[in-house]
């Protein structure tokens, strides 16, 4: 008896050790996954955090009426056609005199972003009293200049700028005419060929409206289909065929749904090429199988006793579903 007990205890001890090793392997796997995720986010944030900041250059801008071609700063039409680029170029030439060569002038003008004209227009529109005067204003720097100022001094010689441009930038930096600011326009601007003017504002808005369209279509349709298949549909070959195809659609690659949207919604129905509308319709088709499957699984978790009790109290089948089954299954 003692020998048998010793063997049982040894077997249990071995089993416990195996279980602890298995738990240790699981914890180690989770730790490795979290470490890899931490390294990934650290690398992304470490390399991309500088995009949330941008540099500005301070110049003494003379908002001359003749150069701008503006007589009334409150007139939007005059502001839209004003020569803001001309006054910026004039300010750069005054800041760095002696630049007469045309190629050097192009390099000098390239220090300031092409979007600085729009910023200057907005400032003049906000404060019409600036017209005709001279003010020190901060203008958005070009992306190459911004990258140069963000790069450490050891790596600066590798920037995509000429020696003369580097000298101008270092002169501005030494005189305190460069400033680093938070890039708030990154969240409000849309796509642009100029990196310093690009943002994710249109992408955020498009994604938001696409999700709204998807939610308004896929959720009620998916839940209604799940209720019908689970509560009302008869069990026959036709419903089995539908269930099989719903499960198959859940495994279809997203590119196929995209081609379907192109062929059906655009080529056949001729819908407008609106990202929220077409994207929402395609995402509705993509998410419907998943919503139907998960909704049916949630409806199945409702105990049959709930249905039987409601029917026993005189509720109709629809009342049972809407007043009892659906509220209990909604969290799922």
C-alpha positions in Angstrom: 0.0 0.0 0.0 2.8 2.4 0.9 4.5 1.6 -2.4 1.4 2.3 -4.4 0.8 5.5 -2.5 4.4 6.6 -3.2 3.9 5.9 -6.9 0.7 7.9 -7.0 2.3 10.8 -5.2 5.3 10.7 -7.6 2.9 10.6 -10.5 1.0 13.6 -9.1 4.2 15.5 -8.4 5.3 14.9 -11.9 1.9 16.0 -13.3 2.0 19.1 -11.1 5.5 19.9 -12.4 4.4 19.5 -16.0 1.4 21.8 -15.3 3.7 24.4 -13.8 6.1 24.2 -16.7 3.1 24.6 -19.1 2.0 27.7 -17.2 5.5 29.0 -17.2 5.7 28.5 -21.0 2.4 30.3 -21.4 3.5 33.2 -19.3 6.8 33.3 -21.2 5.0 33.4 -24.5 2.7 36.2 -23.4 5.8 38.1 -22.1 7.6 37.7 -25.4 4.5 38.9 -27.3 4.1 41.9 -25.0 7.8 42.7 -25.3 7.7 42.5 -29.1 4.6 44.8 -29.0 6.5 47.2 -26.8 9.5 47.2 -29.0 7.3 47.8 -32.1 5.5 50.8 -30.5 8.7 52.2 -29.1 10.3 52.0 -32.6 7.2 53.6 -34.2 6.9 56.4 -31.6 10.7 57.0 -31.5 10.9 57.5 -35.3 7.5 59.2 -35.9 7.0 61.5 -32.9 8.8 64.3 -34.7 5.9 64.5 -37.1 3.8 66.1 -34.3 6.1 69.1 -34.4 7.0 71.6 -37.1 9.3 74.6 -37.5 8.5 78.2 -38.3 10.7 80.9 -39.6 10.3 84.5 -38.5 10.5 87.2 -41.2 9.9 90.9 -41.3 7.0 91.0 -43.7 6.0 94.3 -45.4 2.4 94.0 -46.4 2.6 96.6 -49.1 -0.7 97.3 -50.8 0.9 97.6 -54.3 2.8 94.4 -54.0 -0.2 92.5 -52.6 -2.6 94.1 -55.0 -5.1 94.5 -52.1 -6.9 97.7 -51.2 -9.5 96.3 -48.8 -8.3 93.5 -46.5 -11.9 92.7 -45.6 -12.7 91.8 -49.2 -12.3 88.0 -49.5 -12.0 88.1 -53.3 -9.0 90.5 -53.1 -7.4 88.3 -50.5 -7.8 85.2 -52.6 -6.0 86.7 -55.5 -3.4 88.7 -53.5 0.3 88.2 -54.2 1.3 86.9 -50.8 4.1 84.9 -52.3 5.7 88.1 -53.6 5.8 89.8 -50.2 7.4 86.6 -48.7 10.0 86.5 -51.4 10.7 90.2 -50.8 11.1 89.6 -47.1 13.6 86.7 -47.7 15.7 88.9 -50.0 15.7 91.7 -47.4 16.7 89.2 -44.7 19.5 87.8 -46.8 20.7 90.6 -49.1 23.1 90.1 -52.0 21.3 87.0 -53.4 21.1 88.0 -57.1 21.7 84.7 -58.9 18.4 83.1 -60.0 19.4 79.7 -58.8 20.3 81.0 -55.4 17.1 82.9 -55.3 15.1 79.7 -55.9 17.1 78.1 -53.1 16.3 81.0 -50.8 12.6 81.0 -51.6 12.6 77.2 -50.9 13.2 77.9 -47.2 9.6 78.8 -46.7 6.7 76.4 -47.4 4.4 77.1 -50.3 1.6 77.0 -47.8 3.0 80.1 -46.0 1.0 82.2 -48.4 -2.3 80.8 -47.1 -1.2 81.3 -43.5 -0.3 84.9 -44.3 -3.7 85.4 -45.9 -5.5 84.0 -42.9 -3.5 86.3 -40.6 -4.4 89.3 -42.7 -8.0 88.3 -42.9 -8.1 87.9 -39.1 -6.4 91.3 -38.6 -7.0 93.7 -41.5 -5.0 96.4 -39.7 -1.8 94.6 -40.8 -2.3 95.8 -44.4 0.2 98.5 -45.3 2.4 97.9 -42.3 5.4 95.9 -41.4 5.3 93.1 -38.9 7.5 90.2 -37.7 5.5 87.1 -38.6 6.1 83.4 -38.3 5.9 81.5 -41.5 5.8 77.7 -41.9 9.2 76.3 -43.0 9.7 73.9 -45.9 9.8 70.2 -45.2 13.5 69.9 -46.0 14.2 72.8 -43.7 12.0 71.3 -41.0 13.8 67.9 -41.3 17.2 69.7 -41.2 16.3 71.5 -37.9 14.9 68.3 -36.4 18.0 66.3 -37.2 20.9 66.3 -34.8 24.0 68.3 -35.8 26.0 65.2 -36.5 23.6 64.0 -39.2 22.8 67.4 -40.6 25.3 67.3 -43.4 23.3 64.4 -45.0 20.2 66.6 -45.3 18.8 67.4 -48.8 19.9 71.0 -48.7 22.7 72.9 -50.4 25.6 74.5 -48.4 24.2 78.0 -48.9 20.8 76.9 -47.6 22.4 75.3 -44.6 24.2 78.5 -43.9 21.0 80.6 -44.1 19.2 78.2 -41.8 22.0 78.2 -39.2 22.0 82.0 -39.4 18.2 82.0 -38.7 18.7 79.5 -35.9 21.5 81.5 -34.3 19.4 84.7 -34.4 16.4 83.0 -32.8 14.3 83.3 -35.9 13.3 79.6 -35.9 10.7 78.1 -33.6 9.4 74.6 -33.0 5.7 74.3 -32.5 3.1 71.6 -32.1 1.8 70.5 -35.5 -1.9 71.0 -34.9 -2.6 71.2 -38.6 -1.6 67.5 -38.8 -5.0 66.7 -37.4 -7.0 69.2 -39.5 -5.3 69.2 -43.0 -5.9 66.6 -45.7 -3.7 65.0 -48.3 -1.0 67.2 -49.9 2.0 66.8 -52.1 3.9 69.0 -49.7 4.8 67.0 -46.6 4.6 69.9 -44.2 1.0 70.6 -45.3 -0.2 67.0 -45.2 -2.4 65.8 -42.4 -4.9 63.1 -41.4 -8.0 65.3 -41.0 -9.7 64.1 -44.2 -8.8 60.5 -43.4 -10.3 60.8 -39.9 -13.5 62.4 -41.2 -13.8 59.8 -44.0 -13.3 56.9 -41.6 -15.8 58.4 -39.2 -18.6 58.8 -41.7 -17.8 55.4 -43.3 -18.2 53.8 -39.8 -21.5 55.7 -39.3 -22.9 54.4 -42.6 -21.6 50.9 -41.8 -23.2 50.9 -38.4 -26.5 52.2 -39.6 -26.8 49.5 -42.2 -25.0 46.4 -40.9 -26.2 46.3 -37.3 -30.0 46.4 -37.9 -29.8 44.1 -41.0 -27.4 41.7 -39.3 -29.4 41.5 -36.1 -32.7 41.1 -37.9 -31.3 38.3 -40.1 -30.0 36.6 -37.0 -33.4 36.8 -35.3 -35.1 35.4 -38.3 -32.8 32.5 -38.8 -32.7 31.6 -35.1 -36.3 32.3 -34.1 -38.6 32.2 -37.1 -37.0 30.4 -40.1 -38.1 26.8 -40.6 -35.4 24.1 -40.5 -35.1 22.9 -44.1 -32.5 22.7 -46.9 -33.0 26.3 -47.9 -32.1 27.7 -44.5 -29.2 25.3 -44.2 -28.0 26.6 -47.6 -28.2 30.2 -46.3 -26.3 29.3 -43.1 -23.5 27.6 -45.0 -23.1 30.6 -47.3 -23.1 33.0 -44.4 -20.3 31.1 -42.9 -18.4 31.0 -46.2 -18.8 34.8 -46.7 -17.1 35.4 -43.3 -14.0 33.8 -44.8 -13.9 35.8 -48.1 -10.9 38.1 -48.4 -11.6 41.9 -48.2 -10.2 42.5 -51.7 -13.1 40.4 -53.1 -15.6 42.6 -51.4 -13.8 45.7 -52.8 -14.0 44.3 -56.4 -17.7 43.5 -55.8 -18.3 47.1 -54.7 -16.5 48.4 -57.8 -18.5 46.1 -60.1 -21.9 46.4 -58.5 -22.2 49.8 -56.8 -20.2 51.9 -59.3 -20.3 50.1 -62.7 -23.8 48.6 -62.4 -25.7 51.0 -60.1 -23.7 54.1 -61.0 -23.5 55.4 -57.4 -21.4 58.5 -56.8 -17.8 57.8 -55.9 -18.2 58.8 -52.3 -15.8 57.1 -49.8 -18.3 57.2 -46.9 -21.2 55.9 -49.0 -19.4 53.2 -51.1 -17.0 52.3 -48.3 -19.9 52.0 -45.9 -21.8 49.7 -48.3 -18.8 47.5 -48.9 -17.9 47.3 -45.2 -21.6 46.5 -44.5 -21.3 43.5 -46.8 -18.0 42.5 -45.1 -19.3 42.7 -41.6 -22.8 41.3 -42.1 -21.7 37.6 -41.9 -19.7 38.2 -38.7 -22.6 40.2 -37.1 -25.1 37.5 -38.1 -23.0 34.7 -36.6 -22.2 36.5 -33.4 -25.8 37.6 -33.0 -27.1 34.1 -33.5 -24.6 32.8 -30.9 -25.8 35.5 -28.4 -29.5 34.6 -29.1 -28.8 31.0 -28.4 -27.5 31.8 -25.0 -30.9 33.0 -23.9 -32.5 30.1 -21.9 -35.6 28.5 -23.5 -37.4 29.0 -20.1 -37.6 32.7 -20.8 -39.4 32.1 -24.1 -41.7 29.5 -22.6 -42.6 31.8 -19.6 -43.4 34.7 -21.9 -45.5 32.5 -24.2 -47.3 31.0 -21.2 -48.3 34.6 -20.1 -49.9 35.2 -23.5 -47.1 37.0 -25.3 -46.9 36.6 -29.1 -43.8 35.2 -30.8 -42.8 38.7 -31.9 -43.3 40.1 -28.4 -41.2 37.3 -26.9 -38.3 38.1 -29.2 -38.5 41.9 -29.0 -39.3 42.2 -25.3 -37.3 39.3 -23.8 -34.9 37.5 -26.1 -33.3 40.5 -27.8 -32.7 42.6 -24.6 -31.1 39.6 -22.9 -29.0 38.8 -26.0 -28.0 42.4 -26.8 -24.9 42.5 -24.6 -23.5 39.6 -26.7 
